[in-house]
Amino acid sequence: MVIPWANRASWAGLFSRFGRPVSALLLAGLVAFVPPLGAAEPQTIVFFGDSLTAGYGLGDPSTQAYPALIQAKLSAAGLPWRVVNAGLSGETTSGGARRVDWILRQPAAIFVVALGGNDGLRGIRPDVARTNLETILERVHAKYPAAKLVVAGMKMPREMGPDFAAAFENIFPAVAAKHQAALIPFLLEGVGGSATLNQPDRIHPTVEGHALVAETVWKALRPLL
Protein backbone atom coordinates (compact mmCIF):
# COMPACT_ATOMS: atom_id res chain seq x y z
CA MET A 1 0.00 0.00 0.00
CA VAL A 2 1.38 3.42 -0.99
CA ILE A 3 0.27 6.48 0.96
CA PRO A 4 0.44 9.83 -0.94
CA TRP A 5 2.31 11.63 1.82
CA ALA A 6 3.76 14.01 -0.76
CA ASN A 7 0.33 15.53 -1.31
CA ARG A 8 0.32 17.19 2.10
CA ALA A 9 -2.15 19.91 1.08
CA SER A 10 -4.92 17.42 0.33
CA TRP A 11 -4.38 15.62 3.65
CA ALA A 12 -4.27 18.89 5.59
CA GLY A 13 -7.43 20.08 3.90
CA LEU A 14 -9.22 16.84 4.66
CA PHE A 15 -8.29 17.01 8.33
CA SER A 16 -9.26 20.69 8.69
CA ARG A 17 -12.56 20.19 6.91
CA PHE A 18 -13.84 17.16 8.77
CA GLY A 19 -12.01 17.54 12.09
CA ARG A 20 -10.52 15.12 14.58
CA PRO A 21 -13.04 12.24 14.37
CA VAL A 22 -12.29 11.64 10.71
CA SER A 23 -8.55 12.07 11.18
CA ALA A 24 -8.58 9.58 14.04
CA LEU A 25 -10.54 7.13 11.89
CA LEU A 26 -8.06 7.49 9.04
CA LEU A 27 -5.12 6.90 11.35
CA ALA A 28 -6.80 3.85 12.80
CA GLY A 29 -7.26 2.51 9.28
CA LEU A 30 -3.59 3.07 8.50
CA VAL A 31 -2.55 1.16 11.60
CA ALA A 32 -4.69 -1.78 10.48
CA PHE A 33 -2.61 -2.05 7.30
CA VAL A 34 0.72 -2.17 9.13
CA PRO A 35 2.09 -5.75 9.06
CA PRO A 36 2.66 -7.30 12.50
CA LEU A 37 6.10 -6.74 13.92
CA GLY A 38 8.34 -9.77 14.16
CA ALA A 39 6.66 -11.69 11.35
CA ALA A 40 9.31 -14.15 10.10
CA GLU A 41 10.25 -14.05 6.43
CA PRO A 42 10.54 -17.52 4.89
CA GLN A 43 14.08 -18.80 4.46
CA THR A 44 15.08 -21.11 1.64
CA ILE A 45 16.23 -24.73 1.64
CA VAL A 46 17.77 -25.75 -1.70
CA PHE A 47 17.83 -29.44 -2.61
CA PHE A 48 20.55 -29.74 -5.25
CA GLY A 49 20.48 -33.20 -6.74
CA ASP A 50 19.79 -35.56 -9.60
CA SER A 51 16.78 -37.62 -10.69
CA LEU A 52 16.23 -38.91 -7.15
CA THR A 53 15.64 -35.33 -6.02
CA ALA A 54 13.77 -34.32 -9.17
CA GLY A 55 11.28 -37.16 -8.60
CA TYR A 56 11.87 -39.02 -11.85
CA GLY A 57 9.03 -41.36 -12.80
CA LEU A 58 6.50 -40.03 -10.28
CA GLY A 59 3.05 -38.94 -11.36
CA ASP A 60 3.44 -35.52 -9.74
CA PRO A 61 6.95 -34.73 -8.52
CA SER A 62 5.79 -31.32 -7.29
CA THR A 63 3.84 -33.07 -4.52
CA GLN A 64 5.33 -36.58 -4.34
CA ALA A 65 9.12 -36.15 -4.52
CA TYR A 66 10.90 -36.04 -1.18
CA PRO A 67 11.64 -32.25 -1.31
CA ALA A 68 7.90 -31.60 -1.67
CA LEU A 69 7.24 -33.88 1.30
CA ILE A 70 9.78 -31.90 3.33
CA GLN A 71 7.90 -28.74 2.41
CA ALA A 72 4.69 -30.35 3.67
CA LYS A 73 6.37 -31.18 6.97
CA LEU A 74 7.64 -27.61 7.33
CA SER A 75 4.20 -26.17 6.61
CA ALA A 76 2.50 -28.57 9.03
CA ALA A 77 4.96 -27.54 11.75
CA GLY A 78 4.36 -23.85 11.04
CA LEU A 79 8.03 -23.31 10.23
CA PRO A 80 8.83 -20.35 7.92
CA TRP A 81 10.89 -22.21 5.33
CA ARG A 82 10.54 -22.49 1.56
CA VAL A 83 11.85 -25.53 -0.32
CA VAL A 84 13.42 -25.26 -3.78
CA ASN A 85 13.76 -28.50 -5.71
CA ALA A 86 16.87 -28.04 -7.86
CA GLY A 87 17.04 -31.68 -8.92
CA LEU A 88 17.99 -32.48 -12.52
CA SER A 89 17.69 -35.96 -13.97
CA GLY A 90 21.01 -37.38 -15.16
CA GLU A 91 23.06 -34.84 -13.22
CA THR A 92 26.60 -35.75 -12.16
CA THR A 93 28.84 -33.96 -9.69
CA SER A 94 30.70 -32.30 -12.56
CA GLY A 95 27.42 -31.07 -14.01
CA GLY A 96 26.43 -29.81 -10.58
CA ALA A 97 29.69 -27.88 -10.27
CA ARG A 98 28.90 -26.15 -13.57
CA ARG A 99 25.28 -25.47 -12.63
CA VAL A 100 25.57 -24.37 -9.00
CA ASP A 101 26.35 -20.70 -9.68
CA TRP A 102 23.07 -20.37 -11.58
CA ILE A 103 21.15 -21.96 -8.70
CA LEU A 104 22.83 -19.63 -6.21
CA ARG A 105 21.28 -16.58 -7.79
CA GLN A 106 18.59 -17.11 -5.17
CA PRO A 107 19.34 -17.03 -1.44
CA ALA A 108 20.03 -20.31 0.34
CA ALA A 109 19.91 -20.59 4.12
CA ILE A 110 20.29 -24.39 3.96
CA PHE A 111 21.87 -26.14 0.98
CA VAL A 112 21.47 -29.90 0.58
CA VAL A 113 23.73 -31.51 -2.02
CA ALA A 114 22.48 -34.93 -3.12
CA LEU A 115 24.72 -35.77 -6.06
CA GLY A 116 27.06 -38.63 -6.85
CA GLY A 117 24.79 -41.53 -7.73
CA ASN A 118 25.24 -41.06 -11.47
CA ASP A 119 29.00 -40.71 -11.02
CA GLY A 120 29.16 -44.07 -9.33
CA LEU A 121 26.95 -45.82 -11.86
CA ARG A 122 29.12 -44.45 -14.67
CA GLY A 123 32.31 -45.60 -12.97
CA ILE A 124 33.70 -42.10 -12.46
CA ARG A 125 36.64 -42.14 -10.08
CA PRO A 126 35.63 -41.37 -6.48
CA ASP A 127 38.37 -38.76 -6.12
CA VAL A 128 36.94 -36.85 -9.09
CA ALA A 129 33.45 -36.92 -7.58
CA ARG A 130 34.85 -35.76 -4.25
CA THR A 131 36.62 -32.80 -5.84
CA ASN A 132 33.42 -31.77 -7.60
CA LEU A 133 31.37 -32.01 -4.41
CA GLU A 134 33.91 -29.87 -2.58
CA THR A 135 33.80 -27.31 -5.38
CA ILE A 136 30.01 -27.09 -5.04
CA LEU A 137 30.15 -26.56 -1.29
CA GLU A 138 32.95 -24.01 -1.58
CA ARG A 139 30.88 -21.96 -4.02
CA VAL A 140 27.85 -22.11 -1.75
CA HIS A 141 29.91 -20.96 1.21
CA ALA A 142 31.57 -18.19 -0.82
CA LYS A 143 28.17 -16.81 -1.88
CA TYR A 144 26.32 -17.41 1.40
CA PRO A 145 28.82 -17.78 4.27
CA ALA A 146 26.06 -18.30 6.84
CA ALA A 147 24.34 -21.09 4.89
CA LYS A 148 24.12 -24.46 6.60
CA LEU A 149 25.34 -27.34 4.45
CA VAL A 150 24.03 -30.90 4.21
CA VAL A 151 25.65 -33.75 2.29
CA ALA A 152 23.50 -36.72 1.29
CA GLY A 153 25.51 -39.91 0.93
CA MET A 154 25.07 -42.60 -1.69
CA LYS A 155 26.15 -46.22 -2.02
CA MET A 156 27.00 -48.40 -5.00
CA PRO A 157 26.04 -52.02 -5.61
CA ARG A 158 28.77 -54.45 -4.63
CA GLU A 159 28.58 -55.81 -8.17
CA MET A 160 30.62 -52.78 -9.21
CA GLY A 161 33.50 -54.11 -7.14
CA PRO A 162 33.93 -53.99 -3.37
CA ASP A 163 36.94 -51.66 -3.53
CA PHE A 164 35.16 -49.17 -5.77
CA ALA A 165 31.97 -49.33 -3.68
CA ALA A 166 33.90 -48.71 -0.45
CA ALA A 167 35.93 -45.83 -1.89
CA PHE A 168 32.79 -44.26 -3.33
CA GLU A 169 30.84 -44.53 -0.08
CA ASN A 170 33.67 -42.94 1.90
CA ILE A 171 33.76 -39.68 -0.08
CA PHE A 172 30.55 -38.36 1.46
CA PRO A 173 31.50 -38.41 5.16
CA ALA A 174 34.94 -37.05 4.22
CA VAL A 175 33.44 -34.11 2.31
CA ALA A 176 30.93 -33.43 5.07
CA ALA A 177 33.62 -33.42 7.75
CA LYS A 178 35.92 -31.14 5.79
CA HIS A 179 33.20 -28.57 5.15
CA GLN A 180 31.46 -28.87 8.53
CA ALA A 181 28.28 -30.08 6.87
CA ALA A 182 25.57 -32.28 8.32
CA LEU A 183 25.67 -35.77 6.87
CA ILE A 184 22.89 -38.03 5.69
CA PRO A 185 24.87 -41.30 5.54
CA PHE A 186 22.68 -42.89 2.85
CA LEU A 187 19.90 -40.98 1.10
CA LEU A 188 18.11 -44.21 0.14
CA GLU A 189 18.31 -45.83 3.57
CA GLY A 190 15.67 -48.57 3.75
CA VAL A 191 14.71 -47.91 0.13
CA GLY A 192 17.70 -48.78 -2.04
CA GLY A 193 17.47 -52.29 -3.46
CA SER A 194 13.84 -52.79 -2.45
CA ALA A 195 11.66 -54.13 -5.24
CA THR A 196 8.50 -52.80 -3.62
CA LEU A 197 9.80 -49.29 -2.89
CA ASN A 198 11.41 -48.68 -6.27
CA GLN A 199 10.11 -48.36 -9.78
CA PRO A 200 10.76 -51.20 -12.28
CA ASP A 201 14.23 -49.82 -13.03
CA ARG A 202 15.15 -50.66 -9.39
CA ILE A 203 16.87 -47.24 -9.13
CA HIS A 204 14.19 -44.60 -8.66
CA PRO A 205 11.87 -44.72 -5.63
CA THR A 206 8.12 -45.03 -5.87
CA VAL A 207 5.75 -42.67 -4.05
CA GLU A 208 6.09 -44.85 -0.97
CA GLY A 209 9.85 -44.88 -1.38
CA HIS A 210 10.01 -41.10 -1.51
CA ALA A 211 8.00 -40.94 1.71
CA LEU A 212 10.72 -42.97 3.44
CA VAL A 213 13.47 -40.85 1.87
CA ALA A 214 11.72 -37.76 3.23
CA GLU A 215 11.78 -39.25 6.74
CA THR A 216 15.51 -39.92 6.44
CA VAL A 217 16.18 -36.39 5.23
CA TRP A 218 13.93 -34.86 7.87
CA LYS A 219 15.90 -36.46 10.70
CA ALA A 220 19.06 -34.73 9.52
CA LEU A 221 17.37 -31.48 8.56
CA ARG A 222 15.15 -30.85 11.58
CA PRO A 223 17.96 -29.90 14.01
CA LEU A 224 19.21 -27.26 11.56
CA LEU A 225 15.91 -25.39 11.47
FENVENKA-V147234 format. One record per helix or strand of 2 or more residues. SS is the DSSP state (H for helix, E for strand). FROM is the first residue (numbers start at 0). TO is the last residue. Records with the same first field share a line. If there is no record, write none. Layout:
BEGIN
SS = FROM-TO  FROM-TO
END
This chain:
BEGIN
H = 7-17  19-31  50-53  60-63  65-75  92-102  116-120  125-142  157-159  161-177  206-223
E = 42-48  80-84  109-113  147-151  181-183
END
